[in-house]
Amino acid sequence: MRMLAGGPPPHLPGFLNSLTGPLDRFGYWAVLLFVMIEDFGVPVPGETILVAGAVYAGAGRFNVVAFGVIGFVAAVVGDNIGFAIGHYGGRTLVLRWGRYVRLTGERLDKAEAFFQRHGAWIITVARFIEVLRQANGVVAGTAGLRWRRFLAFNALGAALWVGTWVSLGYLAGNHIDAIYHDVTRYSYYLLIALAVVLAAYIARHILRRTRRRTAPASRRAKAQDESKTTARRGPP
């Protein structure tokens, strides 16, 4: 599973550049390993290497079909390893080793409740959500979900997830530098806008709390003034 012979590899900008070494040295194996172990909770850049590898495919360094199949298989196998850990090891095993990947009892409880509240379809959606993607299989196993049901929704999620990122990376190809530059530039504006919205929300929340606290005092003061006025007038 070596990469295709071809021209020089594309330059990967920003955080993607850190994955040039594994991709150049190990080719498809790097993608298989990173995606698989990320999917049962190990904190490695599985999604990032999927995008980076897809850019390589767009530049002719990988066969895009083989790359997509490998990514899909790795995602399904990784989540099923996580499911087996949760199903057979139970909460005791998960919590014993979960602390190394920041999976605490409280977080596991919340994740299980989330799964039970939203049903099996969340397994598909979780593919696109950081943290949920890594804990997906483990939590489904501890929550007692049937394996066949998990496998079906997990495979659907893996197909959509791999298909989305491989397609985007492949289409980017040698244009990744320009795309990354534009995305980075506009992301700054987005962050500024989000900061403004967040500040406005916090200010509104503080103002409401202040009004709630001062309202009873204002009503008491008004009642006292009315009582004093009535007392000065005397009985009718």
C-alpha positions, 0 to 999 in steps of 0.5 A: 500500500505505497503511494503512486509514483508521480511528481513532488508531493503538494505543499500542505499549509498550516497544521496539515504540514505536520502530516507530510512526514507520515504520508510520505514515509508510510503512505496508505498505512498512515491513513489506515492507522491514524483513522482507525485508532482515533475512532476508538478514543486515542487522540491522534489527528485521524480526520486531519490526515484524511484531509491531507491524504485526500489532497495528496490524492488530488495531486496524483500521489494516491489512488483516490478510490483506494484511499477512500476505501481504506479510510472507510474500512479504518473508520468502521473497524476503529469504531467497532473496536471501541464498541467491543471495548465498551460492550465487553469491558464495561464502564469499569474498564472504560473509566480505568483507561478513559482518564488517559484520554479525558473520558471521565465518569461524568462525561461518560454519563452525559454521553450515554444519556445523549445517545439514549435521548436521541437514538441510534441516528446520532451514531451517524451524526457523531462522525462529524462532531469532535469528541463524539467521533472518538467516543462513539463506539465506546459509548454505544457499547457501554449503553447496551446498543445492539451490535448490528444496529450500531454497525449499520448506522456506523457504516453509514456515518463512516461512508458520509464522513470519508466521502465528504472529506476525501471529496473536498481534499481531492478537489482542492489538490494543488490549490490547497495553499490558496484555499487555506489562505482564504479560509484562514483569512475569513475565519478571522472575521468569523471569529471576530463576529462570534466574539461580538455576538458572545459579548452581546449575549453575556452583556444581555444576560448580566443586564437581565440578572441585574434587573431581576435582582433590583426589581423586588427592591424597587417594588418594596421601596414603592410600597413603602412610599405608598404606605408613608403617603397613606399614613400622612393622609390619615384615615378617611 
